[in-house]
Amino acid sequence: MAWSWRLEKADGRMVGMSEETFSTQADAESWLGENWRGLRSDAVDTVALLDGESVIYEMSLLEPE
């Protein structure tokens, strides 16, 4: 399966997908580590890691209050 990121607002609305797909979970997570600041600049609040169609986990990109 291909790994990818679903990009969301804090209320769960999808705002896009990662432009790349990845062959491994580690590659997908490395990409996020390199790009999360840019995603925040684009007003992405939450990301969900997908393995094909299955959500593996979700993670907030917001600063803790």
Predicted model as a PDB file, atoms N, CA, C, CB and O in Angstrom, pLDDT in the B-factor column:
MODEL        1                                                                  
ATOM      1  N   MET A   1       0.832  -1.188   0.000  1.00 78.00           N  
ATOM      2  CA  MET A   1       0.000   0.000   0.000  1.00 78.00           C  
ATOM      3  C   MET A   1       0.877   1.252   0.000  1.00 78.00           C  
ATOM      4  CB  MET A   1      -0.947  -0.002   1.214  1.00 78.00           C  
ATOM      5  O   MET A   1       2.055   1.203   0.354  1.00 78.00           O  
ATOM      6  N   ALA A   2       0.295   2.344  -0.394  1.00 95.00           N  
ATOM      7  CA  ALA A   2       0.990   3.632  -0.390  1.00 95.00           C  
ATOM      8  C   ALA A   2       0.587   4.408   0.862  1.00 95.00           C  
ATOM      9  CB  ALA A   2       0.664   4.453  -1.682  1.00 95.00           C  
ATOM     10  O   ALA A   2      -0.585   4.444   1.237  1.00 95.00           O  
ATOM     11  N   TRP A   3       1.552   5.008   1.483  1.00 98.00           N  
ATOM     12  CA  TRP A   3       1.339   5.843   2.664  1.00 98.00           C  
ATOM     13  C   TRP A   3       1.173   7.285   2.212  1.00 98.00           C  
ATOM     14  CB  TRP A   3       2.521   5.708   3.677  1.00 98.00           C  
ATOM     15  O   TRP A   3       1.831   7.723   1.269  1.00 98.00           O  
ATOM     16  N   SER A   4       0.290   8.029   2.886  1.00 98.00           N  
ATOM     17  CA  SER A   4       0.075   9.437   2.557  1.00 98.00           C  
ATOM     18  C   SER A   4      -0.467  10.158   3.784  1.00 98.00           C  
ATOM     19  CB  SER A   4      -0.899   9.590   1.351  1.00 98.00           C  
ATOM     20  O   SER A   4      -0.817   9.538   4.788  1.00 98.00           O  
ATOM     21  N   TRP A   5      -0.528  11.472   3.679  1.00 98.00           N  
ATOM     22  CA  TRP A   5      -1.070  12.311   4.751  1.00 98.00           C  
ATOM     23  C   TRP A   5      -2.326  13.002   4.271  1.00 98.00           C  
ATOM     24  CB  TRP A   5      -0.032  13.351   5.224  1.00 98.00           C  
ATOM     25  O   TRP A   5      -2.342  13.588   3.189  1.00 98.00           O  
ATOM     26  N   ARG A   6      -3.386  12.937   5.072  1.00 98.00           N  
ATOM     27  CA  ARG A   6      -4.588  13.735   4.833  1.00 98.00           C  
ATOM     28  C   ARG A   6      -4.446  14.989   5.683  1.00 98.00           C  
ATOM     29  CB  ARG A   6      -5.917  12.936   5.183  1.00 98.00           C  
ATOM     30  O   ARG A   6      -4.145  14.901   6.873  1.00 98.00           O  
ATOM     31  N   LEU A   7      -4.657  16.146   5.088  1.00 98.00           N  
ATOM     32  CA  LEU A   7      -4.469  17.439   5.748  1.00 98.00           C  
ATOM     33  C   LEU A   7      -5.838  17.984   6.125  1.00 98.00           C  
ATOM     34  CB  LEU A   7      -3.697  18.447   4.828  1.00 98.00           C  
ATOM     35  O   LEU A   7      -6.746  18.010   5.295  1.00 98.00           O  
ATOM     36  N   GLU A   8      -5.992  18.420   7.373  1.00 98.00           N  
ATOM     37  CA  GLU A   8      -7.305  18.800   7.891  1.00 98.00           C  
ATOM     38  C   GLU A   8      -7.251  20.088   8.699  1.00 98.00           C  
ATOM     39  CB  GLU A   8      -7.871  17.685   8.747  1.00 98.00           C  
ATOM     40  O   GLU A   8      -6.193  20.516   9.160  1.00 98.00           O  
ATOM     41  N   LYS A   9      -8.435  20.697   8.857  1.00 97.00           N  
ATOM     42  CA  LYS A   9      -8.642  21.789   9.804  1.00 97.00           C  
ATOM     43  C   LYS A   9      -8.922  21.154  11.171  1.00 97.00           C  
ATOM     44  CB  LYS A   9      -9.829  22.744   9.347  1.00 97.00           C  
ATOM     45  O   LYS A   9      -9.137  19.945  11.257  1.00 97.00           O  
ATOM     46  N   ALA A  10      -8.923  21.946  12.218  1.00 91.00           N  
ATOM     47  CA  ALA A  10      -9.142  21.440  13.570  1.00 91.00           C  
ATOM     48  C   ALA A  10     -10.516  20.790  13.728  1.00 91.00           C  
ATOM     49  CB  ALA A  10      -8.989  22.566  14.574  1.00 91.00           C  
ATOM     50  O   ALA A  10     -10.689  19.897  14.558  1.00 91.00           O  
ATOM     51  N   ASP A  11     -11.492  21.233  12.935  1.00 93.00           N  
ATOM     52  CA  ASP A  11     -12.838  20.657  13.038  1.00 93.00           C  
ATOM     53  C   ASP A  11     -13.001  19.387  12.209  1.00 93.00           C  
ATOM     54  CB  ASP A  11     -13.869  21.676  12.603  1.00 93.00           C  
ATOM     55  O   ASP A  11     -14.106  18.849  12.125  1.00 93.00           O  
ATOM     56  N   GLY A  12     -11.927  18.898  11.595  1.00 90.00           N  
ATOM     57  CA  GLY A  12     -11.976  17.652  10.832  1.00 90.00           C  
ATOM     58  C   GLY A  12     -12.219  17.805   9.344  1.00 90.00           C  
ATOM     59  O   GLY A  12     -12.191  16.817   8.610  1.00 90.00           O  
ATOM     60  N   ARG A  13     -12.459  19.039   8.879  1.00 96.00           N  
ATOM     61  CA  ARG A  13     -12.649  19.244   7.434  1.00 96.00           C  
ATOM     62  C   ARG A  13     -11.332  18.979   6.701  1.00 96.00           C  
ATOM     63  CB  ARG A  13     -13.158  20.692   7.137  1.00 96.00           C  
ATOM     64  O   ARG A  13     -10.285  19.505   7.077  1.00 96.00           O  
ATOM     65  N   MET A  14     -11.399  18.165   5.662  1.00 96.00           N  
ATOM     66  CA  MET A  14     -10.217  17.891   4.861  1.00 96.00           C  
ATOM     67  C   MET A  14      -9.897  19.098   3.984  1.00 96.00           C  
ATOM     68  CB  MET A  14     -10.422  16.628   3.998  1.00 96.00           C  
ATOM     69  O   MET A  14     -10.781  19.654   3.332  1.00 96.00           O  
ATOM     70  N   VAL A  15      -8.617  19.500   3.974  1.00 96.00           N  
ATOM     71  CA  VAL A  15      -8.195  20.619   3.133  1.00 96.00           C  
ATOM     72  C   VAL A  15      -7.236  20.166   2.044  1.00 96.00           C  
ATOM     73  CB  VAL A  15      -7.541  21.701   3.980  1.00 96.00           C  
ATOM     74  O   VAL A  15      -6.807  20.978   1.224  1.00 96.00           O  
ATOM     75  N   GLY A  16      -6.895  18.882   2.023  1.00 96.00           N  
ATOM     76  CA  GLY A  16      -6.026  18.368   0.974  1.00 96.00           C  
ATOM     77  C   GLY A  16      -5.343  17.084   1.389  1.00 96.00           C  
ATOM     78  O   GLY A  16      -5.627  16.499   2.435  1.00 96.00           O  
ATOM     79  N   MET A  17      -4.428  16.670   0.526  1.00 97.00           N  
ATOM     80  CA  MET A  17      -3.606  15.481   0.758  1.00 97.00           C  
ATOM     81  C   MET A  17      -2.153  15.872   0.510  1.00 97.00           C  
ATOM     82  CB  MET A  17      -4.043  14.278  -0.169  1.00 97.00           C  
ATOM     83  O   MET A  17      -1.869  16.841  -0.195  1.00 97.00           O  
ATOM     84  N   SER A  18      -1.247  15.111   1.093  1.00 94.00           N  
ATOM     85  CA  SER A  18       0.164  15.347   0.793  1.00 94.00           C  
ATOM     86  C   SER A  18       0.360  15.152  -0.711  1.00 94.00           C  
ATOM     87  CB  SER A  18       1.099  14.384   1.622  1.00 94.00           C  
ATOM     88  O   SER A  18      -0.256  14.275  -1.317  1.00 94.00           O  
ATOM     89  N   GLU A  19       1.207  15.964  -1.294  1.00 91.00           N  
ATOM     90  CA  GLU A  19       1.440  15.870  -2.732  1.00 91.00           C  
ATOM     91  C   GLU A  19       2.167  14.582  -3.089  1.00 91.00           C  
ATOM     92  CB  GLU A  19       2.238  17.073  -3.221  1.00 91.00           C  
ATOM     93  O   GLU A  19       2.074  14.107  -4.221  1.00 91.00           O  
ATOM     94  N   GLU A  20       2.886  14.021  -2.134  1.00 94.00           N  
ATOM     95  CA  GLU A  20       3.643  12.794  -2.358  1.00 94.00           C  
ATOM     96  C   GLU A  20       2.947  11.610  -1.694  1.00 94.00           C  
ATOM     97  CB  GLU A  20       5.079  12.939  -1.825  1.00 94.00           C  
ATOM     98  O   GLU A  20       2.184  11.781  -0.742  1.00 94.00           O  
ATOM     99  N   THR A  21       3.214  10.421  -2.199  1.00 97.00           N  
ATOM    100  CA  THR A  21       2.891   9.190  -1.489  1.00 97.00           C  
ATOM    101  C   THR A  21       4.221   8.515  -1.182  1.00 97.00           C  
ATOM    102  CB  THR A  21       1.930   8.248  -2.332  1.00 97.00           C  
ATOM    103  O   THR A  21       5.233   8.784  -1.829  1.00 97.00           O  
ATOM    104  N   PHE A  22       4.205   7.643  -0.194  1.00 98.00           N  
ATOM    105  CA  PHE A  22       5.448   7.081   0.326  1.00 98.00           C  
ATOM    106  C   PHE A  22       5.350   5.567   0.377  1.00 98.00           C  
ATOM    107  CB  PHE A  22       5.765   7.648   1.722  1.00 98.00           C  
ATOM    108  O   PHE A  22       4.267   5.014   0.565  1.00 98.00           O  
ATOM    109  N   SER A  23       6.478   4.902   0.211  1.00 97.00           N  
ATOM    110  CA  SER A  23       6.482   3.441   0.208  1.00 97.00           C  
ATOM    111  C   SER A  23       6.529   2.856   1.610  1.00 97.00           C  
ATOM    112  CB  SER A  23       7.654   2.931  -0.591  1.00 97.00           C  
ATOM    113  O   SER A  23       6.199   1.685   1.800  1.00 97.00           O  
ATOM    114  N   THR A  24       6.940   3.663   2.611  1.00 97.00           N  
ATOM    115  CA  THR A  24       6.998   3.171   3.992  1.00 97.00           C  
ATOM    116  C   THR A  24       6.443   4.227   4.951  1.00 97.00           C  
ATOM    117  CB  THR A  24       8.456   2.800   4.382  1.00 97.00           C  
ATOM    118  O   THR A  24       6.386   5.416   4.635  1.00 97.00           O  
ATOM    119  N   GLN A  25       6.040   3.758   6.123  1.00 98.00           N  
ATOM    120  CA  GLN A  25       5.571   4.670   7.160  1.00 98.00           C  
ATOM    121  C   GLN A  25       6.703   5.601   7.585  1.00 98.00           C  
ATOM    122  CB  GLN A  25       5.029   3.885   8.375  1.00 98.00           C  
ATOM    123  O   GLN A  25       6.479   6.791   7.808  1.00 98.00           O  
ATOM    124  N   ALA A  26       7.903   5.069   7.697  1.00 98.00           N  
ATOM    125  CA  ALA A  26       9.046   5.891   8.113  1.00 98.00           C  
ATOM    126  C   ALA A  26       9.300   7.028   7.126  1.00 98.00           C  
ATOM    127  CB  ALA A  26      10.306   5.025   8.249  1.00 98.00           C  
ATOM    128  O   ALA A  26       9.600   8.148   7.539  1.00 98.00           O  
ATOM    129  N   ASP A  27       9.185   6.754   5.834  1.00 98.00           N  
ATOM    130  CA  ASP A  27       9.373   7.810   4.829  1.00 98.00           C  
ATOM    131  C   ASP A  27       8.299   8.887   4.970  1.00 98.00           C  
ATOM    132  CB  ASP A  27       9.343   7.215   3.402  1.00 98.00           C  
ATOM    133  O   ASP A  27       8.596  10.077   4.868  1.00 98.00           O  
ATOM    134  N   ALA A  28       7.050   8.474   5.204  1.00 98.00           N  
ATOM    135  CA  ALA A  28       5.955   9.435   5.387  1.00 98.00           C  
ATOM    136  C   ALA A  28       6.195  10.296   6.620  1.00 98.00           C  
ATOM    137  CB  ALA A  28       4.605   8.703   5.507  1.00 98.00           C  
ATOM    138  O   ALA A  28       5.995  11.510   6.587  1.00 98.00           O  
ATOM    139  N   GLU A  29       6.627   9.659   7.710  1.00 98.00           N  
ATOM    140  CA  GLU A  29       6.864  10.418   8.947  1.00 98.00           C  
ATOM    141  C   GLU A  29       8.062  11.353   8.803  1.00 98.00           C  
ATOM    142  CB  GLU A  29       7.090   9.459  10.128  1.00 98.00           C  
ATOM    143  O   GLU A  29       8.052  12.447   9.368  1.00 98.00           O  
ATOM    144  N   SER A  30       9.074  10.955   8.072  1.00 98.00           N  
ATOM    145  CA  SER A  30      10.215  11.844   7.825  1.00 98.00           C  
ATOM    146  C   SER A  30       9.777  13.063   7.032  1.00 98.00           C  
ATOM    147  CB  SER A  30      11.335  11.099   7.075  1.00 98.00           C  
ATOM    148  O   SER A  30      10.190  14.184   7.331  1.00 98.00           O  
ATOM    149  N   TRP A  31       8.939  12.849   6.019  1.00 97.00           N  
ATOM    150  CA  TRP A  31       8.419  13.966   5.227  1.00 97.00           C  
ATOM    151  C   TRP A  31       7.673  14.949   6.122  1.00 97.00           C  
ATOM    152  CB  TRP A  31       7.491  13.454   4.104  1.00 97.00           C  
ATOM    153  O   TRP A  31       7.860  16.160   6.005  1.00 97.00           O  
ATOM    154  N   LEU A  32       6.830  14.434   7.013  1.00 97.00           N  
ATOM    155  CA  LEU A  32       6.081  15.317   7.910  1.00 97.00           C  
ATOM    156  C   LEU A  32       7.033  16.103   8.808  1.00 97.00           C  
ATOM    157  CB  LEU A  32       5.089  14.504   8.768  1.00 97.00           C  
ATOM    158  O   LEU A  32       6.838  17.299   9.029  1.00 97.00           O  
ATOM    159  N   GLY A  33       8.058  15.436   9.323  1.00 97.00           N  
ATOM    160  CA  GLY A  33       9.038  16.113  10.162  1.00 97.00           C  
ATOM    161  C   GLY A  33       9.721  17.269   9.454  1.00 97.00           C  
ATOM    162  O   GLY A  33      10.072  18.267  10.083  1.00 97.00           O  
ATOM    163  N   GLU A  34       9.910  17.137   8.148  1.00 97.00           N  
ATOM    164  CA  GLU A  34      10.555  18.187   7.361  1.00 97.00           C  
ATOM    165  C   GLU A  34       9.587  19.271   6.906  1.00 97.00           C  
ATOM    166  CB  GLU A  34      11.226  17.581   6.161  1.00 97.00           C  
ATOM    167  O   GLU A  34      10.020  20.375   6.576  1.00 97.00           O  
ATOM    168  N   ASN A  35       8.285  18.984   6.880  1.00 96.00           N  
ATOM    169  CA  ASN A  35       7.321  19.895   6.259  1.00 96.00           C  
ATOM    170  C   ASN A  35       6.225  20.436   7.169  1.00 96.00           C  
ATOM    171  CB  ASN A  35       6.688  19.212   5.137  1.00 96.00           C  
ATOM    172  O   ASN A  35       5.385  21.205   6.702  1.00 96.00           O  
ATOM    173  N   TRP A  36       6.199  20.066   8.449  1.00 96.00           N  
ATOM    174  CA  TRP A  36       5.069  20.462   9.293  1.00 96.00           C  
ATOM    175  C   TRP A  36       4.971  21.985   9.455  1.00 96.00           C  
ATOM    176  CB  TRP A  36       5.192  19.805  10.665  1.00 96.00           C  
ATOM    177  O   TRP A  36       3.864  22.516   9.545  1.00 96.00           O  
ATOM    178  N   ARG A  37       6.076  22.679   9.493  1.00 95.00           N  
ATOM    179  CA  ARG A  37       6.013  24.142   9.641  1.00 95.00           C  
ATOM    180  C   ARG A  37       5.346  24.784   8.425  1.00 95.00           C  
ATOM    181  CB  ARG A  37       7.429  24.729   9.837  1.00 95.00           C  
ATOM    182  O   ARG A  37       4.544  25.707   8.570  1.00 95.00           O  
ATOM    183  N   GLY A  38       5.671  24.304   7.244  1.00 96.00           N  
ATOM    184  CA  GLY A  38       5.032  24.806   6.032  1.00 96.00           C  
ATOM    185  C   GLY A  38       3.545  24.496   6.006  1.00 96.00           C  
ATOM    186  O   GLY A  38       2.742  25.311   5.553  1.00 96.00           O  
ATOM    187  N   LEU A  39       3.180  23.313   6.494  1.00 97.00           N  
ATOM    188  CA  LEU A  39       1.756  22.963   6.576  1.00 97.00           C  
ATOM    189  C   LEU A  39       1.028  23.918   7.517  1.00 97.00           C  
ATOM    190  CB  LEU A  39       1.579  21.504   7.055  1.00 97.00           C  
ATOM    191  O   LEU A  39      -0.085  24.354   7.222  1.00 97.00           O  
ATOM    192  N   ARG A  40       1.655  24.243   8.649  1.00 96.00           N  
ATOM    193  CA  ARG A  40       1.041  25.196   9.596  1.00 96.00           C  
ATOM    194  C   ARG A  40       0.907  26.560   8.938  1.00 96.00           C  
ATOM    195  CB  ARG A  40       1.883  25.309  10.902  1.00 96.00           C  
ATOM    196  O   ARG A  40      -0.097  27.243   9.143  1.00 96.00           O  
ATOM    197  N   SER A  41       1.889  26.967   8.158  1.00 94.00           N  
ATOM    198  CA  SER A  41       1.810  28.247   7.442  1.00 94.00           C  
ATOM    199  C   SER A  41       0.652  28.257   6.457  1.00 94.00           C  
ATOM    200  CB  SER A  41       3.122  28.531   6.704  1.00 94.00           C  
ATOM    201  O   SER A  41       0.090  29.311   6.160  1.00 94.00           O  
ATOM    202  N   ASP A  42       0.298  27.082   5.952  1.00 94.00           N  
ATOM    203  CA  ASP A  42      -0.832  26.945   5.022  1.00 94.00           C  
ATOM    204  C   ASP A  42      -2.143  26.680   5.759  1.00 94.00           C  
ATOM    205  CB  ASP A  42      -0.563  25.815   4.027  1.00 94.00           C  
ATOM    206  O   ASP A  42      -3.136  26.301   5.138  1.00 94.00           O  
ATOM    207  N   ALA A  43      -2.153  26.879   7.089  1.00 94.00           N  
ATOM    208  CA  ALA A  43      -3.342  26.747   7.938  1.00 94.00           C  
ATOM    209  C   ALA A  43      -3.848  25.308   8.061  1.00 94.00           C  
ATOM    210  CB  ALA A  43      -4.447  27.615   7.395  1.00 94.00           C  
ATOM    211  O   ALA A  43      -5.042  25.087   8.265  1.00 94.00           O  
ATOM    212  N   VAL A  44      -2.947  24.330   7.937  1.00 97.00           N  
ATOM    213  CA  VAL A  44      -3.306  22.944   8.245  1.00 97.00           C  
ATOM    214  C   VAL A  44      -3.184  22.777   9.752  1.00 97.00           C  
ATOM    215  CB  VAL A  44      -2.388  21.910   7.471  1.00 97.00           C  
ATOM    216  O   VAL A  44      -2.150  23.110  10.330  1.00 97.00           O  
ATOM    217  N   ASP A  45      -4.236  22.261  10.399  1.00 97.00           N  
ATOM    218  CA  ASP A  45      -4.254  22.113  11.856  1.00 97.00           C  
ATOM    219  C   ASP A  45      -3.950  20.693  12.316  1.00 97.00           C  
ATOM    220  CB  ASP A  45      -5.594  22.533  12.395  1.00 97.00           C  
ATOM    221  O   ASP A  45      -3.358  20.494  13.376  1.00 97.00           O  
ATOM    222  N   THR A  46      -4.353  19.713  11.525  1.00 97.00           N  
ATOM    223  CA  THR A  46      -4.257  18.303  11.895  1.00 97.00           C  
ATOM    224  C   THR A  46      -3.861  17.501  10.669  1.00 97.00           C  
ATOM    225  CB  THR A  46      -5.596  17.782  12.488  1.00 97.00           C  
ATOM    226  O   THR A  46      -4.218  17.853   9.545  1.00 97.00           O  
ATOM    227  N   VAL A  47      -3.120  16.418  10.889  1.00 98.00           N  
ATOM    228  CA  VAL A  47      -2.802  15.493   9.804  1.00 98.00           C  
ATOM    229  C   VAL A  47      -3.215  14.090  10.218  1.00 98.00           C  
ATOM    230  CB  VAL A  47      -1.287  15.541   9.446  1.00 98.00           C  
ATOM    231  O   VAL A  47      -3.205  13.751  11.401  1.00 98.00           O  
ATOM    232  N   ALA A  48      -3.573  13.290   9.248  1.00 98.00           N  
ATOM    233  CA  ALA A  48      -3.897  11.884   9.479  1.00 98.00           C  
ATOM    234  C   ALA A  48      -3.019  11.048   8.561  1.00 98.00           C  
ATOM    235  CB  ALA A  48      -5.421  11.593   9.230  1.00 98.00           C  
ATOM    236  O   ALA A  48      -2.991  11.272   7.351  1.00 98.00           O  
ATOM    237  N   LEU A  49      -2.303  10.085   9.132  1.00 98.00           N  
ATOM    238  CA  LEU A  49      -1.471   9.191   8.342  1.00 98.00           C  
ATOM    239  C   LEU A  49      -2.343   8.062   7.808  1.00 98.00           C  
ATOM    240  CB  LEU A  49      -0.286   8.633   9.183  1.00 98.00           C  
ATOM    241  O   LEU A  49      -3.034   7.380   8.565  1.00 98.00           O  
ATOM    242  N   LEU A  50      -2.299   7.878   6.498  1.00 98.00           N  
ATOM    243  CA  LEU A  50      -3.097   6.842   5.853  1.00 98.00           C  
ATOM    244  C   LEU A  50      -2.187   5.778   5.262  1.00 98.00           C  
ATOM    245  CB  LEU A  50      -4.000   7.445   4.762  1.00 98.00           C  
ATOM    246  O   LEU A  50      -1.144   6.079   4.682  1.00 98.00           O  
ATOM    247  N   ASP A  51      -2.605   4.527   5.422  1.00 97.00           N  
ATOM    248  CA  ASP A  51      -2.003   3.403   4.723  1.00 97.00           C  
ATOM    249  C   ASP A  51      -3.060   2.936   3.746  1.00 97.00           C  
ATOM    250  CB  ASP A  51      -1.541   2.244   5.709  1.00 97.00           C  
ATOM    251  O   ASP A  51      -3.965   2.185   4.109  1.00 97.00           O  
ATOM    252  N   GLY A  52      -2.943   3.383   2.504  1.00 96.00           N  
ATOM    253  CA  GLY A  52      -4.026   3.163   1.551  1.00 96.00           C  
ATOM    254  C   GLY A  52      -5.226   3.996   1.968  1.00 96.00           C  
ATOM    255  O   GLY A  52      -5.145   5.224   1.993  1.00 96.00           O  
ATOM    256  N   GLU A  53      -6.332   3.352   2.295  1.00 94.00           N  
ATOM    257  CA  GLU A  53      -7.555   4.029   2.747  1.00 94.00           C  
ATOM    258  C   GLU A  53      -7.688   4.035   4.274  1.00 94.00           C  
ATOM    259  CB  GLU A  53      -8.778   3.358   2.130  1.00 94.00           C  
ATOM    260  O   GLU A  53      -8.566   4.712   4.808  1.00 94.00           O  
ATOM    261  N   SER A  54      -6.834   3.293   4.979  1.00 97.00           N  
ATOM    262  CA  SER A  54      -6.951   3.123   6.437  1.00 97.00           C  
ATOM    263  C   SER A  54      -6.203   4.214   7.186  1.00 97.00           C  
ATOM    264  CB  SER A  54      -6.420   1.751   6.860  1.00 97.00           C  
ATOM    265  O   SER A  54      -5.037   4.491   6.904  1.00 97.00           O  
ATOM    266  N   VAL A  55      -6.892   4.836   8.153  1.00 97.00           N  
ATOM    267  CA  VAL A  55      -6.248   5.832   9.010  1.00 97.00           C  
ATOM    268  C   VAL A  55      -5.439   5.088  10.071  1.00 97.00           C  
ATOM    269  CB  VAL A  55      -7.308   6.795   9.673  1.00 97.00           C  
ATOM    270  O   VAL A  55      -5.980   4.273  10.819  1.00 97.00           O  
ATOM    271  N   ILE A  56      -4.150   5.374  10.128  1.00 98.00           N  
ATOM    272  CA  ILE A  56      -3.272   4.755  11.124  1.00 98.00           C  
ATOM    273  C   ILE A  56      -3.275   5.574  12.408  1.00 98.00           C  
ATOM    274  CB  ILE A  56      -1.833   4.622  10.577  1.00 98.00           C  
ATOM    275  O   ILE A  56      -3.416   5.021  13.499  1.00 98.00           O  
ATOM    276  N   TYR A  57      -3.120   6.891  12.283  1.00 98.00           N  
ATOM    277  CA  TYR A  57      -3.253   7.792  13.433  1.00 98.00           C  
ATOM    278  C   TYR A  57      -3.453   9.217  12.936  1.00 98.00           C  
ATOM    279  CB  TYR A  57      -2.005   7.706  14.360  1.00 98.00           C  
ATOM    280  O   TYR A  57      -3.184   9.541  11.780  1.00 98.00           O  
ATOM    281  N   GLU A  58      -3.936  10.060  13.853  1.00 97.00           N  
ATOM    282  CA  GLU A  58      -4.089  11.495  13.584  1.00 97.00           C  
ATOM    283  C   GLU A  58      -3.209  12.262  14.562  1.00 97.00           C  
ATOM    284  CB  GLU A  58      -5.589  11.946  13.708  1.00 97.00           C  
ATOM    285  O   GLU A  58      -2.934  11.794  15.667  1.00 97.00           O  
ATOM    286  N   MET A  59      -2.772  13.446  14.141  1.00 96.00           N  
ATOM    287  CA  MET A  59      -1.912  14.251  14.993  1.00 96.00           C  
ATOM    288  C   MET A  59      -2.181  15.734  14.759  1.00 96.00           C  
ATOM    289  CB  MET A  59      -0.431  13.922  14.735  1.00 96.00           C  
ATOM    290  O   MET A  59      -2.286  16.192  13.622  1.00 96.00           O  
ATOM    291  N   SER A  60      -2.288  16.460  15.847  1.00 96.00           N  
ATOM    292  CA  SER A  60      -2.468  17.910  15.766  1.00 96.00           C  
ATOM    293  C   SER A  60      -1.137  18.583  15.479  1.00 96.00           C  
ATOM    294  CB  SER A  60      -3.079  18.463  17.070  1.00 96.00           C  
ATOM    295  O   SER A  60      -0.094  18.149  15.969  1.00 96.00           O  
ATOM    296  N   LEU A  61      -1.173  19.643  14.685  1.00 97.00           N  
ATOM    297  CA  LEU A  61       0.001  20.464  14.439  1.00 97.00           C  
ATOM    298  C   LEU A  61      -0.072  21.779  15.221  1.00 97.00           C  
ATOM    299  CB  LEU A  61       0.145  20.745  12.942  1.00 97.00           C  
ATOM    300  O   LEU A  61       0.818  22.621  15.103  1.00 97.00           O  
ATOM    301  N   LEU A  62      -1.126  21.954  16.016  1.00 94.00           N  
ATOM    302  CA  LEU A  62      -1.333  23.181  16.796  1.00 94.00           C  
ATOM    303  C   LEU A  62      -0.469  23.173  18.044  1.00 94.00           C  
ATOM    304  CB  LEU A  62      -2.815  23.338  17.180  1.00 94.00           C  
ATOM    305  O   LEU A  62      -0.170  22.118  18.602  1.00 94.00           O  
ATOM    306  N   GLU A  63      -0.072  24.363  18.474  1.00 87.00           N  
ATOM    307  CA  GLU A  63       0.650  24.512  19.735  1.00 87.00           C  
ATOM    308  C   GLU A  63      -0.286  24.197  20.897  1.00 87.00           C  
ATOM    309  CB  GLU A  63       1.233  25.944  19.875  1.00 87.00           C  
ATOM    310  O   GLU A  63      -1.459  24.564  20.842  1.00 87.00           O  
ATOM    311  N   PRO A  64       0.187  23.535  21.938  1.00 85.00           N  
ATOM    312  CA  PRO A  64      -0.650  23.313  23.117  1.00 85.00           C  
ATOM    313  C   PRO A  64      -1.033  24.644  23.753  1.00 85.00           C  
ATOM    314  CB  PRO A  64       0.078  22.419  24.142  1.00 85.00           C  
ATOM    315  O   PRO A  64      -0.234  25.580  23.778  1.00 85.00           O  
ATOM    316  N   GLU A  65      -2.236  24.720  24.259  1.00 77.00           N  
ATOM    317  CA  GLU A  65      -2.688  25.977  24.891  1.00 77.00           C  
ATOM    318  C   GLU A  65      -2.274  26.055  26.323  1.00 77.00           C  
ATOM    319  CB  GLU A  65      -4.189  26.118  24.800  1.00 77.00           C  
ATOM    320  O   GLU A  65      -2.571  27.040  26.998  1.00 77.00           O  
TER     321      GLU A  65                                                      
ENDMDL                                                                          
END                                                                             
